Amino acid sequence: MAEQQLFRLRVTFKKQGRLALLSHLEIARALERAVRRAGLPFAVSQGFSPHMKIAFGAALPVGVGGAAELFDLQLTQYVPADEVLSALQAASVEDLMVTACEYIESKAAAASVAYPISTYRVCLSEPIDRLEIPEIIHVVRKKKEKELCVKDFVVGDIAHKGDTVEFSLESKPTGSLRPDVLMKACLEGLPVHIVSFERIAQRA
Amino acid sequence: MNLWPQLEPLLLQAERPARYINHEFGCVRKPDAAFRFCMIYPDTYELGQANQALRILVNVVNAVDDMAAERAFLPAPEFCDVMRKEHLPLFSLESCAPVNEFDVIGITLPHELAATNILETLDLAGIGLHASDRGEDDPFVFGGGPCAFNPEPYAPFFDAFNIGEGEEALPEGLMIVRDMRAQGATRSEILHALSQLDGWYVPSLYAWRTEQDAQATGSWLEPLTPDAPTTIEKRIFEGFAESPAWEPCIVPFTEVVHDRLNVEVLRGCARGCRFCQAGMMYRPVRERSADNIVSSVIAGLEATGYDEVSLTSLSTTDHSQIAEILTRVNKACEGKGVRISVPSQRLDSFGVDMAELVAGQKKGGLTFAPEAGTQRLRNVINKNVTEDDLFGAIDAAFAAGWRRCKLYFMIGLPTETDEDIKGIASLAQRAYDRAKAAVPPEQRGAIRMSISCALFVPKAQTPFQWDGQIAPDEAIRRVNLLRNSVKYKAVDVHWHDPKTSFVEAVMSRGGREAAAWVEQAWMRGARFDAWTECFNEQAWRDAAEAIGLSPEAIAQTSYETDYVMPWAHISTGASQKWLARERRLAEREQTTPDCTYEQCSACGVCPHLGIDNMLAKPRVASGSNSRVAQEGE
């Protein structure tokens, strides 16, 4: 059987409001269901347990929102991108709303690896004078303690002004530093808490 | 009042915050409705969200003009503690409002081990635990669901119970509360009016008699007002078969049990297993048509985006059009990566054929429930399946590619002897031999046969309601006998903790005195009893001692069939006379046929309720049913 031609879409969506509290897995399930509700001609994998050909961008921690999150979807038929967009929007809940979609090359890098640098913005409950950035952060991964060197991951400066903190992190093939872990370490001992936490951009 | 600003900062520390946040696809908000009802499942969101009663009842109440229904669940144990510490009361999901601000709250009673969670729910909501503690402005607390068929162990905690199906009864009850409150009626006037409505039981209108008086008068209830009904008959939703099988449902974000489109294909089961409460309380059998079901599956999948649909009922493969339904649903779902599941597997080769229709290439395990190890005992319990049925099912399943099979049994059934226990081992080993013969030699190593057994719990409203449960120690002895009787390494034995089954039996058979036991156990820390890691046996023991109650007597005493049980005033429609006759037939090892295949067994449900079995088309017997039919000819 000849390989069926598939059409690859990259979809941008927001994760905001109380739905920032969803986990990556929960987001993935919710979006897959939105695609099904939208009635799009999505491609399905062959094999033992067939599933939708959908792939998600880099994960966000529970509690962190995203202004422009991504997933890739393969369709079996070409549907104009603006029609896909309006169908997806009609099938989505407000705080997990699809905002854009465009067709991409079938060989383009996956959404999860195409944009390794993420920029985050954090709003604090009140302004702080200075931010203490640790050099090393200890994390536990697969029951093993690991030391992460903060400067290996931070791209540029950690900008701090009043009650707002902005920084960029690069994820490495060997691992990444979670933005919430970094913030927690920076705010340790300070009498403030995080009011909102959002990934505002992803880039190559 | 909106509690979200107080709740939100606590959620980052909560495990799975998604269970508390609402805003799921499909949830309904009616902020302007003047009358507000909160439907509560007394366990966590993951366990309760897919509950069918919850969905149905929220929908029917929301369909009434000017009434809003919201949902609430019990938070996970550690979050209950966080909320108490932060003085945050139990909240509804849709508007994050305190549960005690609603006009009426409804709590479903899904199983016997949810009892302490009802008190946890009321306490967390800041609502008085006893109906008698509640004032004019407090919400009414309604109960319903399976355990309402013996409401007495819960009676003091509820203002009223809805007995039977709530599709019509619940909105009717709520309208009484709404209209009478608007007219300025008192709480007791409203409760009295509710008691006059079919299918509603108001326990505070009756005194609880002593055992001696109950046996002498034929009822444990002594009406305190002359017009309080002495028998409360269950309600039936007569429009069930004709009503659409698709109705709007909520699509949760977080993973929940039964997280799929659930389409109820039929209600009721007339197989007549003598231990089975569901088989007694959901009679008569009502089938939705194939057209209704197939179009509902398609509409439901489109509207929800689910990738799995389950055709639910007590015995889906008994539906008269099941082969047509599965074939059509299969075709409609082709190429969409949708899984179709049929929850209860009928124990014969037809059941396996149906399972194969929907299994696709992926074949996990199949589960069958012979319930007893010998034909003698299967006749006693009226489980009308033979060894040939089981072996026919095994042959078909393993030839079709399944490699794992689980067999469910009960230990401690009435009249059980050690021979019956050894029979379980023998049956499972012979089933394994059959499986081996059906599988190519090189794949035989993959065959797994497992035995899963639970302690028999005598259930109210069944022919075995008069039979005491065996003591937990004796149950362990029988389990050990079973384990020692199994000689094959590929056959493994699993069993449930008999201590929780013991609490279930007390709750199933207890009278109003058992309510104090529940309350004392809860005060001593018992909650989430259905969670193995939370079950607190000591709390239940200490509670019994504190109030001088013998739970052993409640669970383990056997009675003659003329003994008036504490739920005799609640009627499923099946007469006590028929239940007693079924118990006698059990003693004589005689079976009673399924009235959807053969003649009426005169249980009394149809004439009592003025309704008949409603089948989409006549049922055609196969397997053991055809055997019985041939013998009858």
Interface residues (C-beta under 8 A of the other chain):
Chain A: G17 R18 L19 L21 L22 S23 L25 E26 R29 A30 E32 R33 A34 V35 R36 R37 G39 V44 S45 G47 F48 S49 P50 H51 M52 V62 G63 A91 V93 E94 D95 H193
Chain B: W4 E8 P9 L11 L12 R16 P17 A18 I21 N22 H23 E24 F25 V251 F253 T254 E255 L301 E302 A303 T304 G305 Y306 D307 G335 K336 G337 R339 G360 Q361 K362
